[in-house]
Amino acid sequence: MNLKIRLSVLTFLEFGVWGAYLTCMGNYLGVAGLGSEISWFYAIQGIVSIFMPTLIGIVADKWIQPQRLLGLCHLVAGIFMLLLWSMGMNAGFGNQVTDKSLFIALYTLSVAFYMPTLALANTTAFTVLKNNGGDTVTDFPPIRSCGTVGFIIVMWFVNCATWDNGSFSLTLAQNAHKFQYTYNQFLVSGLLSIIMFLYVFTLPQCKIVRKASPEKKSLAQLLGLDAFKLFKERRMAYFFIFSALLGMSLQVTNSFAGPFISSFQGSSDATIASSFAASNATLLTSISQVSEAFCILLIPFFLKRYGIKSVMLIAMFAWVARFAFFGIGNPTMPGVIWFILSCIVYGVAFDFFNVSGGIFVDKECDPSVKASAQGLFMLMTNGIGATVGTLSAGAIVNHFCSWTQKGDSSFLMGDWQACWFIFAGFALMVGLAFAFVFKPAKTKK
């Protein structure tokens, strides 16, 4: 099989594992009696991202080939994910899990081993391409785009798949037995991780390169902590601080968009309750990932024409629109158009911030700390920012909304509009402050 196709399958599986539960997990947690802890489940991803990728990366650099370590991490993550599914199945459909602490612990362990695979998958793809004469600049983007495709397709599958009375089917109609509402989403993720474990051992080896006289590094250098010296420069300090503040928005919609859209099924208005959008929240939110795949192609043009500050501001105000459109919309026409627009604008909000921010760090930092600086950027955004933001959002949602039982299902209902407008207001304040405070370096003529 063509090497590029094989690596495309790699990224497809890598992100398919995540797509099985990332945007719909909140729906099941409410049923399982863990609705008030939704924010913690998403914050855990940020917490483990602070240290696990670095530690696993050191192992891949020194002792275990990255493609093998990628497979082993998926094996462990997949086993814990399957144990989550087993706990849900033993509790039974529509019932709370009996041991909530164990459920959270199993999820934490699964995520702790999955998050490092995002970097390991990139490392594997880059190494295999280089070892076989490929060009990472031109060959990798199409390969990586298959990861987004995998995420979307698995989202669609989980949205439509049902297991009801021992019978499997695919449907767009309202059904409480859809995988997006049940523990079966963890089964899909776990099985894909096991498949990934088996698949990576079919790939070419990525042999570890050991220098004859390896440069000794301090523990701080190994962990990337030497990049914190960048805070001595005011402009970079502002950039990283605002990265953390904007990073607080990253996981909010992943955490709560699904429960929010699904909550309309609990409406007393039959037209709203039975609407296509309310019954297919995961399918609707997948538009966000489709938009993300296209918007990444716009970044080079916008960066060259408008510069980093303008591009970052576009991202910040796109987050304002992302949240505000959710607050304005509803799942019936014409309100559903606002939901669709929110999902479309997500591509700008996510890509223009994450991708352009990484490019800015690469251009501005000394080569000796570029890798560490990228790690710091991820720490501030996906680590500290996303963790604090998700927990704060969870407190706001829990204040305005509560889980309500209706038939076989449980919905997170309340004043969602207030929640979305609070999130939009925060993003607006961050954007305005960034506009006044951040001053990029003047381009030398």
Secondary structure, 3 states (H helix, E strand, C coil): CCHHHHHHHHHHHHHHHHHCCCCCHHHHHHHCCCHHHHHHHHHHHHHHHCCHHHHHHHHHHHCCCHHHHHHHHHHHHHHHHHHHHHHHHHHCCCCCCCCHHHHHHHHHHHHHHHHHHHHHHHHHHHHHHHHCCCCHHHHHHHHHHHHHHHHHHHHHHHHHEEEECCEEEECCCCCCCEHHHCCHHHHHHHHHHHHHHHHHCCCCCCCCCCCCCCCCCCHHHHCCHHHHHHHHCHHHHHHHHHHHHHHCCCCHHHHHHHHHHHHHHHCCCHHHHCCHHHHCHHHHHHHHHHHHHHHHHHHHHHHHHHHHHHHHHHHHHHHHHHHHHHHHCCCCCCCHHHHHHHHHHHHHHHHHHHHHHHHHHHHHCCHHHHHHHHHHHHHHHHHHHHHHHHHHHHHHHHHHEEEEEECCEEEEEECHHHHHHHHHHHHHHHHHHHHHHCCCCCCCC
